[in-house]
Amino acid sequence: MADHDDFEDNQYPDNDEFVPYVTAGNLQQRSGAKVCLWGKVTKVSASEGFLVKTVDDQEVQVKLRKPLSEALEG
């Protein structure tokens, strides 16, 4: 799990306790905020991050600032 300081959340500074779920359709409205994206990982690439197929049947590319040190689960 990443440290709290690893996240940039300038637009929504009071977003420490409540992290909203978003779909691909409303993800852009929360640009810069911490969010939960619900979906299924469909493709993993060491150089490009991974693709998530969301509950509204769209694919979102997730790029990480630094590589993960452990496998993801859940």
Biopython code that builds the backbone (N, CA, C, O; Angstrom):
import numpy as np
from Bio.PDB.StructureBuilder import StructureBuilder

atoms = [
    (1, "MET", "N", (0.843, -1.177, 0.000)),
    (1, "MET", "CA", (0.000, 0.000, 0.000)),
    (1, "MET", "C", (0.886, 1.236, 0.000)),
    (1, "MET", "O", (1.891, 1.281, 0.709)),
    (2, "ALA", "N", (0.527, 2.221, -0.775)),
    (2, "ALA", "CA", (1.328, 3.436, -0.882)),
    (2, "ALA", "C", (1.147, 4.321, 0.344)),
    (2, "ALA", "O", (0.107, 4.288, 1.003)),
    (3, "ASP", "N", (2.164, 5.103, 0.636)),
    (3, "ASP", "CA", (2.064, 6.066, 1.724)),
    (3, "ASP", "C", (1.120, 7.184, 1.337)),
    (3, "ASP", "O", (0.946, 7.477, 0.154)),
    (4, "HIS", "N", (0.513, 7.807, 2.327)),
    (4, "HIS", "CA", (-0.415, 8.908, 2.086)),
    (4, "HIS", "C", (0.259, 10.039, 1.310)),
    (4, "HIS", "O", (-0.379, 10.673, 0.470)),
    (5, "ASP", "N", (1.532, 10.298, 1.578)),
    (5, "ASP", "CA", (2.245, 11.401, 0.934)),
    (5, "ASP", "C", (2.536, 11.152, -0.539)),
    (5, "ASP", "O", (2.920, 12.080, -1.250)),
    (6, "ASP", "N", (2.362, 9.916, -1.017)),
    (6, "ASP", "CA", (2.607, 9.611, -2.423)),
    (6, "ASP", "C", (1.516, 10.155, -3.334)),
    (6, "ASP", "O", (1.706, 10.218, -4.549)),
    (7, "PHE", "N", (0.375, 10.547, -2.773)),
    (7, "PHE", "CA", (-0.749, 11.014, -3.575)),
    (7, "PHE", "C", (-0.744, 12.528, -3.664)),
    (7, "PHE", "O", (-0.489, 13.219, -2.677)),
    (8, "GLU", "N", (-1.026, 13.038, -4.852)),
    (8, "GLU", "CA", (-1.230, 14.474, -5.016)),
    (8, "GLU", "C", (-2.724, 14.701, -5.097)),
    (8, "GLU", "O", (-3.397, 14.106, -5.938)),
    (9, "ASP", "N", (-3.244, 15.541, -4.249)),
    (9, "ASP", "CA", (-4.678, 15.762, -4.191)),
    (9, "ASP", "C", (-4.949, 17.233, -3.914)),
    (9, "ASP", "O", (-5.634, 17.571, -2.949)),
    (10, "ASN", "N", (-4.416, 18.104, -4.754)),
    (10, "ASN", "CA", (-4.520, 19.540, -4.526)),
    (10, "ASN", "C", (-5.932, 20.070, -4.713)),
    (10, "ASN", "O", (-6.342, 20.993, -4.010)),
    (11, "GLN", "N", (-6.678, 19.504, -5.647)),
    (11, "GLN", "CA", (-8.009, 20.016, -5.945)),
    (11, "GLN", "C", (-9.022, 19.635, -4.870)),
    (11, "GLN", "O", (-9.984, 20.368, -4.639)),
    (12, "TYR", "N", (-8.817, 18.502, -4.216)),
    (12, "TYR", "CA", (-9.743, 18.017, -3.202)),
    (12, "TYR", "C", (-8.983, 17.765, -1.901)),
    (12, "TYR", "O", (-8.808, 16.609, -1.515)),
    (13, "PRO", "N", (-8.525, 18.819, -1.215)),
    (13, "PRO", "CA", (-7.674, 18.614, -0.037)),
    (13, "PRO", "C", (-8.382, 17.953, 1.136)),
    (13, "PRO", "O", (-7.716, 17.389, 2.004)),
    (14, "ASP", "N", (-9.720, 18.003, 1.193)),
    (14, "ASP", "CA", (-10.449, 17.389, 2.302)),
    (14, "ASP", "C", (-10.845, 15.950, 1.991)),
    (14, "ASP", "O", (-11.741, 15.401, 2.631)),
    (15, "ASN", "N", (-10.190, 15.344, 1.024)),
    (15, "ASN", "CA", (-10.543, 14.012, 0.548)),
    (15, "ASN", "C", (-9.771, 12.920, 1.288)),
    (15, "ASN", "O", (-9.513, 11.863, 0.711)),
    (16, "ASP", "N", (-9.394, 13.144, 2.550)),
    (16, "ASP", "CA", (-8.612, 12.162, 3.295)),
    (16, "ASP", "C", (-9.458, 11.021, 3.831)),
    (16, "ASP", "O", (-8.976, 9.891, 3.919)),
    (17, "GLU", "N", (-10.702, 11.284, 4.191)),
    (17, "GLU", "CA", (-11.531, 10.256, 4.795)),
    (17, "GLU", "C", (-12.454, 9.588, 3.791)),
    (17, "GLU", "O", (-12.667, 8.378, 3.867)),
    (18, "PHE", "N", (-13.005, 10.341, 2.860)),
    (18, "PHE", "CA", (-13.949, 9.806, 1.889)),
    (18, "PHE", "C", (-13.295, 9.769, 0.516)),
    (18, "PHE", "O", (-12.943, 10.814, -0.031)),
    (19, "VAL", "N", (-13.133, 8.592, -0.038)),
    (19, "VAL", "CA", (-12.582, 8.437, -1.381)),
    (19, "VAL", "C", (-13.704, 7.872, -2.247)),
    (19, "VAL", "O", (-14.078, 6.710, -2.088)),
    (20, "PRO", "N", (-14.251, 8.683, -3.165)),
    (20, "PRO", "CA", (-15.427, 8.256, -3.920)),
    (20, "PRO", "C", (-15.111, 7.210, -4.983)),
    (20, "PRO", "O", (-14.022, 7.191, -5.557)),
    (21, "TYR", "N", (-16.089, 6.342, -5.232)),
    (21, "TYR", "CA", (-16.014, 5.426, -6.362)),
    (21, "TYR", "C", (-16.385, 6.194, -7.616)),
    (21, "TYR", "O", (-17.303, 7.013, -7.603)),
    (22, "VAL", "N", (-15.663, 5.924, -8.709)),
    (22, "VAL", "CA", (-15.962, 6.559, -9.986)),
    (22, "VAL", "C", (-16.029, 5.491, -11.071)),
    (22, "VAL", "O", (-15.523, 4.381, -10.908)),
    (23, "THR", "N", (-16.661, 5.852, -12.176)),
    (23, "THR", "CA", (-16.661, 5.021, -13.373)),
    (23, "THR", "C", (-15.794, 5.725, -14.407)),
    (23, "THR", "O", (-15.367, 6.859, -14.189)),
    (24, "ALA", "N", (-15.533, 5.074, -15.513)),
    (24, "ALA", "CA", (-14.750, 5.716, -16.568)),
    (24, "ALA", "C", (-15.461, 6.967, -17.070)),
    (24, "ALA", "O", (-14.816, 7.946, -17.446)),
    (25, "GLY", "N", (-16.795, 6.931, -17.076)),
    (25, "GLY", "CA", (-17.576, 8.059, -17.572)),
    (25, "GLY", "C", (-17.444, 9.321, -16.741)),
    (25, "GLY", "O", (-17.543, 10.420, -17.289)),
    (26, "ASN", "N", (-17.223, 9.203, -15.433)),
    (26, "ASN", "CA", (-17.102, 10.411, -14.610)),
    (26, "ASN", "C", (-15.712, 10.577, -13.997)),
    (26, "ASN", "O", (-15.523, 11.405, -13.105)),
    (27, "LEU", "N", (-14.749, 9.803, -14.466)),
    (27, "LEU", "CA", (-13.382, 9.888, -13.953)),
    (27, "LEU", "C", (-12.755, 11.254, -14.223)),
    (27, "LEU", "O", (-12.064, 11.795, -13.360)),
    (28, "GLN", "N", (-12.983, 11.811, -15.397)),
    (28, "GLN", "CA", (-12.369, 13.089, -15.761)),
    (28, "GLN", "C", (-12.860, 14.234, -14.868)),
    (28, "GLN", "O", (-12.133, 15.208, -14.672)),
    (29, "GLN", "N", (-14.059, 14.137, -14.332)),
    (29, "GLN", "CA", (-14.583, 15.171, -13.438)),
    (29, "GLN", "C", (-13.805, 15.231, -12.132)),
    (29, "GLN", "O", (-13.846, 16.248, -11.438)),
    (30, "ARG", "N", (-13.099, 14.165, -11.785)),
    (30, "ARG", "CA", (-12.337, 14.094, -10.536)),
    (30, "ARG", "C", (-10.838, 14.141, -10.777)),
    (30, "ARG", "O", (-10.066, 13.613, -9.975)),
    (31, "SER", "N", (-10.419, 14.758, -11.859)),
    (31, "SER", "CA", (-9.002, 14.842, -12.192)),
    (31, "SER", "C", (-8.227, 15.473, -11.042)),
    (31, "SER", "O", (-8.582, 16.552, -10.568)),
    (32, "GLY", "N", (-7.175, 14.806, -10.598)),
    (32, "GLY", "CA", (-6.350, 15.305, -9.507)),
    (32, "GLY", "C", (-6.766, 14.823, -8.137)),
    (32, "GLY", "O", (-6.077, 15.097, -7.154)),
    (33, "ALA", "N", (-7.883, 14.104, -8.045)),
    (33, "ALA", "CA", (-8.379, 13.632, -6.752)),
    (33, "ALA", "C", (-8.070, 12.149, -6.566)),
    (33, "ALA", "O", (-7.875, 11.417, -7.536)),
    (34, "LYS", "N", (-8.029, 11.719, -5.305)),
    (34, "LYS", "CA", (-7.941, 10.294, -5.005)),
    (34, "LYS", "C", (-9.316, 9.697, -5.234)),
    (34, "LYS", "O", (-10.309, 10.216, -4.723)),
    (35, "VAL", "N", (-9.389, 8.621, -5.989)),
    (35, "VAL", "CA", (-10.660, 7.961, -6.266)),
    (35, "VAL", "C", (-10.470, 6.451, -6.231)),
    (35, "VAL", "O", (-9.346, 5.952, -6.283)),
    (36, "CYS", "N", (-11.577, 5.736, -6.143)),
    (36, "CYS", "CA", (-11.597, 4.283, -6.290)),
    (36, "CYS", "C", (-12.235, 3.979, -7.631)),
    (36, "CYS", "O", (-13.337, 4.445, -7.919)),
    (37, "LEU", "N", (-11.552, 3.207, -8.445)),
    (37, "LEU", "CA", (-12.066, 2.818, -9.751)),
    (37, "LEU", "C", (-12.393, 1.340, -9.684)),
    (37, "LEU", "O", (-11.508, 0.516, -9.450)),
    (38, "TRP", "N", (-13.641, 1.002, -9.885)),
    (38, "TRP", "CA", (-14.092, -0.371, -9.760)),
    (38, "TRP", "C", (-14.084, -1.025, -11.127)),
    (38, "TRP", "O", (-14.720, -0.535, -12.060)),
    (39, "GLY", "N", (-13.358, -2.142, -11.249)),
    (39, "GLY", "CA", (-13.308, -2.831, -12.520)),
    (39, "GLY", "C", (-12.437, -4.069, -12.448)),
    (39, "GLY", "O", (-12.059, -4.520, -11.367)),
    (40, "LYS", "N", (-12.125, -4.610, -13.617)),
    (40, "LYS", "CA", (-11.326, -5.821, -13.730)),
    (40, "LYS", "C", (-10.091, -5.522, -14.570)),
    (40, "LYS", "O", (-10.195, -4.946, -15.653)),
    (41, "VAL", "N", (-8.925, -5.913, -14.069)),
    (41, "VAL", "CA", (-7.688, -5.727, -14.824)),
    (41, "VAL", "C", (-7.713, -6.679, -16.014)),
    (41, "VAL", "O", (-7.886, -7.887, -15.852)),
    (42, "THR", "N", (-7.537, -6.120, -17.220)),
    (42, "THR", "CA", (-7.595, -6.935, -18.432)),
    (42, "THR", "C", (-6.231, -7.125, -19.085)),
    (42, "THR", "O", (-6.040, -8.071, -19.850)),
    (43, "LYS", "N", (-5.280, -6.237, -18.792)),
    (43, "LYS", "CA", (-3.952, -6.342, -19.401)),
    (43, "LYS", "C", (-2.940, -5.682, -18.480)),
    (43, "LYS", "O", (-3.197, -4.615, -17.922)),
    (44, "VAL", "N", (-1.785, -6.322, -18.323)),
    (44, "VAL", "CA", (-0.713, -5.780, -17.492)),
    (44, "VAL", "C", (0.537, -5.661, -18.346)),
    (44, "VAL", "O", (0.896, -6.589, -19.070)),
    (45, "SER", "N", (1.201, -4.509, -18.257)),
    (45, "SER", "CA", (2.442, -4.277, -18.985)),
    (45, "SER", "C", (3.439, -3.625, -18.038)),
    (45, "SER", "O", (3.110, -2.653, -17.358)),
    (46, "ALA", "N", (4.643, -4.152, -17.993)),
    (46, "ALA", "CA", (5.662, -3.602, -17.097)),
    (46, "ALA", "C", (5.996, -2.156, -17.441)),
    (46, "ALA", "O", (6.322, -1.372, -16.550)),
    (47, "SER", "N", (5.920, -1.791, -18.720)),
    (47, "SER", "CA", (6.303, -0.439, -19.123)),
    (47, "SER", "C", (5.124, 0.526, -19.215)),
    (47, "SER", "O", (5.310, 1.736, -19.082)),
    (48, "GLU", "N", (3.910, 0.013, -19.440)),
    (48, "GLU", "CA", (2.765, 0.892, -19.673)),
    (48, "GLU", "C", (1.736, 0.885, -18.546)),
    (48, "GLU", "O", (0.736, 1.596, -18.648)),
    (49, "GLY", "N", (1.931, 0.124, -17.488)),
    (49, "GLY", "CA", (0.942, 0.045, -16.418)),
    (49, "GLY", "C", (-0.042, -1.072, -16.693)),
    (49, "GLY", "O", (0.358, -2.177, -17.058)),
    (50, "PHE", "N", (-1.345, -0.793, -16.520)),
    (50, "PHE", "CA", (-2.336, -1.831, -16.779)),
    (50, "PHE", "C", (-3.651, -1.219, -17.235)),
    (50, "PHE", "O", (-3.917, -0.039, -17.011)),
    (51, "LEU", "N", (-4.479, -2.056, -17.888)),
    (51, "LEU", "CA", (-5.798, -1.646, -18.344)),
    (51, "LEU", "C", (-6.847, -2.223, -17.409)),
    (51, "LEU", "O", (-6.753, -3.376, -16.989)),
    (52, "VAL", "N", (-7.853, -1.407, -17.085)),
    (52, "VAL", "CA", (-8.955, -1.832, -16.233)),
    (52, "VAL", "C", (-10.247, -1.655, -17.014)),
    (52, "VAL", "O", (-10.526, -0.566, -17.518)),
    (53, "LYS", "N", (-11.041, -2.724, -17.119)),
    (53, "LYS", "CA", (-12.375, -2.624, -17.716)),
    (53, "LYS", "C", (-13.334, -2.287, -16.584)),
    (53, "LYS", "O", (-13.505, -3.071, -15.650)),
    (54, "THR", "N", (-13.958, -1.122, -16.673)),
    (54, "THR", "CA", (-14.770, -0.608, -15.581)),
    (54, "THR", "C", (-16.196, -1.144, -15.634)),
    (54, "THR", "O", (-16.595, -1.792, -16.601)),
    (55, "VAL", "N", (-16.956, -0.861, -14.578)),
    (55, "VAL", "CA", (-18.328, -1.352, -14.489)),
    (55, "VAL", "C", (-19.237, -0.732, -15.546)),
    (55, "VAL", "O", (-20.303, -1.278, -15.832)),
    (56, "ASP", "N", (-18.834, 0.409, -16.136)),
    (56, "ASP", "CA", (-19.621, 0.986, -17.228)),
    (56, "ASP", "C", (-19.073, 0.555, -18.592)),
    (56, "ASP", "O", (-19.294, 1.222, -19.603)),
    (57, "ASP", "N", (-18.344, -0.586, -18.600)),
    (57, "ASP", "CA", (-17.892, -1.274, -19.810)),
    (57, "ASP", "C", (-16.950, -0.433, -20.675)),
    (57, "ASP", "O", (-17.026, -0.478, -21.903)),
    (58, "GLN", "N", (-16.067, 0.329, -20.036)),
    (58, "GLN", "CA", (-15.041, 1.085, -20.744)),
    (58, "GLN", "C", (-13.686, 0.671, -20.191)),
    (58, "GLN", "O", (-13.596, 0.171, -19.070)),
    (59, "GLU", "N", (-12.630, 0.877, -20.975)),
    (59, "GLU", "CA", (-11.287, 0.549, -20.503)),
    (59, "GLU", "C", (-10.531, 1.819, -20.137)),
    (59, "GLU", "O", (-10.577, 2.821, -20.851)),
    (60, "VAL", "N", (-9.835, 1.750, -19.008)),
    (60, "VAL", "CA", (-9.043, 2.868, -18.504)),
    (60, "VAL", "C", (-7.608, 2.377, -18.352)),
    (60, "VAL", "O", (-7.367, 1.313, -17.782)),
    (61, "GLN", "N", (-6.654, 3.158, -18.865)),
    (61, "GLN", "CA", (-5.249, 2.813, -18.689)),
    (61, "GLN", "C", (-4.747, 3.458, -17.406)),
    (61, "GLN", "O", (-4.897, 4.664, -17.209)),
    (62, "VAL", "N", (-4.154, 2.657, -16.542)),
    (62, "VAL", "CA", (-3.608, 3.129, -15.272)),
    (62, "VAL", "C", (-2.092, 3.106, -15.382)),
    (62, "VAL", "O", (-1.492, 2.055, -15.610)),
    (63, "LYS", "N", (-1.475, 4.280, -15.217)),
    (63, "LYS", "CA", (-0.017, 4.387, -15.252)),
    (63, "LYS", "C", (0.469, 4.719, -13.847)),
    (63, "LYS", "O", (-0.070, 5.609, -13.188)),
    (64, "LEU", "N", (1.475, 4.009, -13.403)),
    (64, "LEU", "CA", (2.032, 4.219, -12.068)),
    (64, "LEU", "C", (3.265, 5.108, -12.151)),
    (64, "LEU", "O", (4.026, 5.035, -13.115)),
    (65, "ARG", "N", (3.459, 5.943, -11.143)),
    (65, "ARG", "CA", (4.644, 6.806, -11.110)),
    (65, "ARG", "C", (5.909, 6.009, -10.867)),
    (65, "ARG", "O", (6.976, 6.337, -11.388)),
    (66, "LYS", "N", (5.780, 4.958, -10.069)),
    (66, "LYS", "CA", (6.924, 4.083, -9.813)),
    (66, "LYS", "C", (6.412, 2.653, -9.753)),
    (66, "LYS", "O", (5.251, 2.427, -9.413)),
    (67, "PRO", "N", (7.258, 1.687, -10.077)),
    (67, "PRO", "CA", (6.822, 0.286, -10.102)),
    (67, "PRO", "C", (6.361, -0.192, -8.729)),
    (67, "PRO", "O", (6.823, 0.292, -7.696)),
    (68, "LEU", "N", (5.451, -1.143, -8.742)),
    (68, "LEU", "CA", (4.995, -1.752, -7.497)),
    (68, "LEU", "C", (6.081, -2.652, -6.931)),
    (68, "LEU", "O", (6.842, -3.266, -7.679)),
    (69, "SER", "N", (6.148, -2.725, -5.618)),
    (69, "SER", "CA", (7.131, -3.598, -4.987)),
    (69, "SER", "C", (6.530, -4.945, -4.606)),
    (69, "SER", "O", (7.242, -5.851, -4.175)),
    (70, "GLU", "N", (5.197, -5.073, -4.769)),
    (70, "GLU", "CA", (4.526, -6.335, -4.456)),
    (70, "GLU", "C", (3.347, -6.524, -5.405)),
    (70, "GLU", "O", (2.885, -5.573, -6.035)),
    (71, "ALA", "N", (2.871, -7.749, -5.497)),
    (71, "ALA", "CA", (1.753, -8.059, -6.390)),
    (71, "ALA", "C", (0.450, -7.463, -5.856)),
    (71, "ALA", "O", (0.266, -7.336, -4.646)),
    (72, "LEU", "N", (-0.450, -7.100, -6.773)),
    (72, "LEU", "CA", (-1.769, -6.600, -6.395)),
    (72, "LEU", "C", (-2.730, -7.760, -6.226)),
    (72, "LEU", "O", (-2.619, -8.773, -6.916)),
    (73, "GLU", "N", (-3.673, -7.611, -5.308)),
    (73, "GLU", "CA", (-4.717, -8.607, -5.102)),
    (73, "GLU", "C", (-6.041, -7.909, -4.916)),
    (73, "GLU", "O", (-6.098, -6.752, -4.502)),
    (74, "GLY", "N", (-7.114, -8.631, -5.229)),
    (74, "GLY", "CA", (-8.433, -8.103, -4.908)),
    (74, "GLY", "C", (-9.246, -7.686, -6.070)),
    (74, "GLY", "O", (-10.375, -7.226, -5.900)),
]
sb = StructureBuilder()
sb.init_structure("model")
sb.init_model(0)
sb.init_chain("A")
sb.init_seg("    ")
for serial, (resi, resn, name, xyz) in enumerate(atoms, 1):
    if name == "N":
        sb.init_residue(resn, " ", resi, " ")
    sb.init_atom(name, np.array(xyz, "f"), 0.0, 1.0, " ", f" {name:<3s}", serial, name[0])
structure = sb.get_structure()
